[in-house]
């Protein structure tokens, strides 16, 4: 999928099959946009780390919003939370 969003409430959500599937779709999308397998995996790892940090450290009362957009030779992703911190 070239654009997708999901939410993550707690750290254990990042161990659920739905989250793993989300990450795999992002990785496949990055590869189809022209990234090497290693680069796509590194991007996926960065997205995972950012999402995990958001739910561990934000102490927000709502879930973190995680999304990505992939286009020809371009991959963007974001993790948004309304908790404490910068």
Secondary structure, DSSP 8 states (H G I E B T S, - for coil): --EEEEEE-SGGGGGSHHHHHHHHHHHHHHHHTT--HHHHHHHHHHHHHHHHHHHHH---SS-EEEEEEEETTEEEEEEE--SS--
